[in-house]
């Protein structure tokens, strides 16, 4: 197996039937669609010259790349076709206005920060947020973690210069390392294998928590994070949890079995940005039941703002896999461009297949989102609209800290709900960079973090994340927005003091 000289990217391996590694399968030919004259998709069709592969690392050893990919091809799938199809069904309901997507997790996972407690605490805060939105908004919540694969990050420049020394940019732990040394910044293909191994461990932890009793709704009081327990947000959560407890006691009294899986287990899915295409292709398998290809690195993948060009290799790869997909859209997107992107990623217009993840900033969102929604409605396209209120609100302090203001995040989320109210469309979800840790990376909120206070626990290796307390604030805001849309009365004052 050999690679192109430009990127040393895999060009010859294909998906495999019944989840057998492609290296053990007979080669598949690419057929021609007589109706369109276009060649049919294959897992490696993104490597063709007609597609542009941006944000790809340049490796210096073809032999190492070949070996790393061969190892990945022999690995077991991280997720399976049945899990992916289950998420597709849930997102299809959201696209019809029945439910809300809660997607959250680290900006970028790292090897050195991997810890069972870290995974648990992020899971805990997502469970809390899901409970708040479900109970407060009276909607099913689809929970998706930016976990078990969110390593790679796009970069504005391929190189970085410090004190006259130029080295490759840090692209995430599955590509190179953060330390500014030639050894650390070397793009190492074996890090893709390490990323797979950590993702497998993370998924084992998540599956244990979601089905092993931790997610039992009778334990909802235990989900409160230790550092949030004595805060205003912890108090608001306890009050809401007491209401849920009261409802559970009533259900038990009338004979409903609250120990059934519907109450004791939770469906929890994973997603990450589809960026490092050799890794994604190596984990693509053909389902023996349906013949459909699935990228088994995650339940859902999204394409970022920097790699969503219509001739991009990333869109080509995603166009043929059966996973639910997302695409990040900023104020730069035109109506025509958005419709073409939708038709490329979801040509059959399958409900729930594609989520439009909007990142603009509050003012630009109010100006630009209505025309995009109008174009989608006019063309009859089925999408899930998701707000990413953090990426468009990043700034750098005078001390050099990259941060996000909570008030700006809240303003964009409020604008997202307002626009959908005006357009008669469904605000389908939220996408957050957040953590269950007690970090000080985003300013504002009831936690009162200031620019000067950022240094107290600023530990992110990439972009700033909301901490658990700030994440709960947003969950109450979302619940209030959903209640207003449904015509429900506001939450009690003790639970809704932050509502706009």
C-alpha positions, 0 to 999 in steps of 0.5 A: 500500500502506497501514498501520494507524495503530497500528503502521504495519504492513504489511497489504496485501502477500502472498506470491508464487508461485515466489519472485516478489516479492508486489508483482509478483503478482496478489492472492490471496483468503483462502478459508474452511475449510468444516470448521472455519469458520476462514479459511485462513492468508495471509502477512498474516493476522497483521494482523487485529484478532483477533491481538495484535502485541506488541513492534512498533516504532512508525514515524513515516513511513508513506511510508518504511515502504511504501518499505522494504517494497517494496524487501524484497519485490523482494529475492531469498530469503536461503534457499530452500525446498529448504534449509528442507526439508532442515533439516526432515528432519534435525529430524524425525530428532532428534524420533525420538531420532536426533541433537542440535541445536546452535544458537548465535550472538550475542545480537543481531547489529549493523552496527558489529561485522560482520566476516568474521573474527567470522562465521568465528570463531563458525562455527569454534567451532560446528564444534568443538562439533559435532565434540566432540558427534558424536565424544563422543556418537556422534550426528548433530549438526544445526548451526544458527547464530543468524546472518544475521538475529538483529537484533531484540530484545524489550524490557520497556518501549517507552521508556528514561529516562536523566537525565530524558530519555525516548527509545524503547528500543533494539530492535536494529539493524534497528529503531533504533540504540544511541546514546542520542540522538533521531536514533539512537533513531528507529525507522527502517524502512530499517534492515530493508533494511540488515539484509537486506543484511548477512544476505545477506553473512553467508550468503555467508560461511557458505556459503563456509566450509561448502562451500569446504574450511574445513569439511573434517574433515581440517582439524579441527586448524585449527578451534581458536581462537587464544585457546583454543589454549593453554588447557585446553580447547584441549588437550582439543580437540587430544586429541579431534582426534587421535583423530578423525585416527586414525579417518580414517587407518583409514578411508582404509586400508580404502578409504573416500574421505574426500575425498567431500562427506560429509567435506569439506562440512557442512550449516549452517543459520540461525535467528532470533527471529520478532519484526519481522513486517513484515520476515518477511512481506516475505520470505515466498514461495510455493514453485512446487513445493509451493505451500507458503509459506516465510519465506525470511529463515532456515531456522528461526524461533522465537517468544520468551517475550514473544510466544507468547500464544495470540492473538499475531500471531507465532503466527498468522504462524508457523502458516502457513509451512513452516519448522521452528519453535521456541517459548521456554518458561519455568516460567510455561507450564502444561501446557494452554498448552503443548499449545494452543501446539503445536496452533497452531504444528504442527496436523498434528503433523509430526515435526521441525516444532516445537522446544520451547526450555526456559529456566527455571533449574536448580531450576525446570526440575527442578520444572516440565519433567517435567509438561510432558514428561508432557503432551506424551507423553500427547497424542502430540505430536511435538516436539524438546526443546531446552535454553536454559540461558543466559536463565534465569541472567542477573544484574546485578553491583554494577558494573552488568554484566549477566552469567551464571554458567557454573556456573548454565548448566552446572547447568541443562544437567545438569538438562535431561539428568537430567529427560529420563533420568527421563522416557524422552524425548530431550534434543534440543539446546542453544540458546546465546548465544555467540561465537567472540570472546575476550570476558569477558561470562559469569563462571566456567568454567575461564577463571576470569572474575570479576565484576571481570574482566568489564570487560576485554572486555565488548562485547555490545550486548545480553545476555552471551555465552559465549566460545569457551572456555566454549562448548567446556566445555559441548560436552564436558559435552553429549558426556558426558551423551549417552555416559551415555545411550547406555551408552558408556564415559566419555571419557578423563580428559583429555577429561572432567574437567568432567563432572558 
